Amino acid sequence: MSLVPKHIKNLSPYKPGKTIDSVKKKYKLNKIIKLASNENPLGPSSKSISAVLNILKNTHRYPDASGLELREKLAIKFNGKLHNVILGSGSEGIMSSIMRTFLRENDELISAENSFIGFRVLANASGKKVNWIPKKDYKYDLESIVDKINQNTKIIYIANPDNPTGTYINKNEFDSFMDRVPHRVLVILDEAYFEYAENIEDYPDSMLYRYDNVITLRTFSKVYGLAGFRVGYGFAHHELINNLMKVKLPFEPSSISQKAAIAALDDIAHLDETIKLNNQEMDIMIYNLNELNIDFIISVGNFITIVFDCRDNVINLVQCLLENGIIVRDLHGFGLPHCIRVTIGTKQENKLFINKTREYFNS
Ligand SMILES: Cc1ncc(COP(=O)(O)O)c(C=O)c1O
């Protein structure tokens, strides 16, 4: 159809992970364990649920378009100013606004292969040239990324920690990278898994650097357990934020999402419990994978990528787990066809995943 631009026609549609309902229906199961989308296995904070229930009766009103209360809270939390904070429908919503705000006709983008698929979808949909740089040992190859910068480069995207590999770039790597990136290039630092990594000694918390050409993206979808609400936030120089504000959808995030996020920030106990569970269960997962002689990539997120020597094992194990009501992520779509990604769940969920995996390899 001539109405559709060529670069859109050539896109492959995004294939999301399988939903709980679709797996229940297909395999006639009552209970599903979803370890496929790096969500918080404990669910949302009870404070978020109460806050949302309280404002349901006011949902005939539009949300506060400036997102004032949540932005103020975030500015205080991170020692920033209100004019440095933006909200969006998830951090992906902000990524989408960034593309629409800053990209001009001949601009190009750089990122890594096998990184966060959401960015890949947006970058390809922009119709701009994107240089996808291969990773080295499942990590961003920052040297090669910098070497690829040319006069048209406008945006570099880095997820730290990265999804789906769970690797991170350290302070030294980040420093020498930023020394070589020209100020006219915007760096998107996607820190969706920041809270899981912030206590690692050499993890660079980008909020402490505040470069004028860096926009930090974070989310309420992971550690705060609010993926369904779609709330993300970004921190950057006020001029960048100012211009992003002109382009973003005026009423994102919704009023219930803003309230859920505000309440989540007040529930430190829920946050601590989430991190504690993840740390404990990650250790147990690693112990069990080692025992089963299964290769994996060390991860600082709330998920782990398991590496097989052939695609067949991925297809067969994913299928076997599905038939037993366990959804994990086949990483074929991420360009890692020999890998699966498993979200760290509750103790019980992880145990079932390991037991079924053991059974598969013993059979
Ligand atoms: C690296 C990374 N960035 C962003 C997101 C999406 O976050 P949000 O739900 O805030 O759009 C994800 C979700 O999986 C992710 O892994």
The ligand as an SDF file (V2000), in Angstrom:
LIG
                    3D

 16 16  0  0  0  0  0  0  0  0999 V2000
   16.5140   -2.4130   29.4450 C   0  0  0  0  0  0  0  0  0  0  0  0
   15.0580   -2.1340   29.5030 C   0  0  0  0  0  0  0  0  0  0  0  0
   14.6180   -0.8930   29.2980 N   0  0  0  0  0  0  0  0  0  0  0  0
   13.3160   -0.5970   29.3370 C   0  0  0  0  0  0  0  0  0  0  0  0
   12.3720   -1.5670   29.5820 C   0  0  0  0  0  0  0  0  0  0  0  0
   10.9290   -1.2160   29.5370 C   0  0  0  0  0  0  0  0  0  0  0  0
   10.5960   -0.4850   30.6110 O   0  0  0  0  0  0  0  0  0  0  0  0
    9.1420    0.1940   30.6960 P   0  0  0  0  0  0  0  0  0  0  0  0
    8.2120   -0.8630   31.1490 O   0  0  0  0  0  0  0  0  0  0  0  0
    9.3780    1.2780   31.6830 O   0  0  0  0  0  0  0  0  0  0  0  0
    8.8130    0.7300   29.3450 O   0  0  0  0  0  0  0  0  0  0  0  0
   12.7660   -2.8760   29.7940 C   0  0  0  0  0  0  0  0  0  0  0  0
   11.7470   -3.9200   30.0170 C   0  0  0  0  0  0  0  0  0  0  0  0
   11.9390   -5.0810   29.8670 O   0  0  0  0  0  0  0  0  0  0  0  0
   14.1350   -3.1660   29.7430 C   0  0  0  0  0  0  0  0  0  0  0  0
   14.5640   -4.4050   29.9270 O   0  0  0  0  0  0  0  0  0  0  0  0
  1  2  1  0
  2  3  1  0
  2 15  2  0
  3  4  2  0
  4  5  1  0
  5  6  1  0
  5 12  2  0
  6  7  1  0
  7  8  1  0
  8  9  2  0
  8 10  1  0
  8 11  1  0
 12 13  1  0
 12 15  1  0
 13 14  2  0
 15 16  1  0
M  END
$$$$
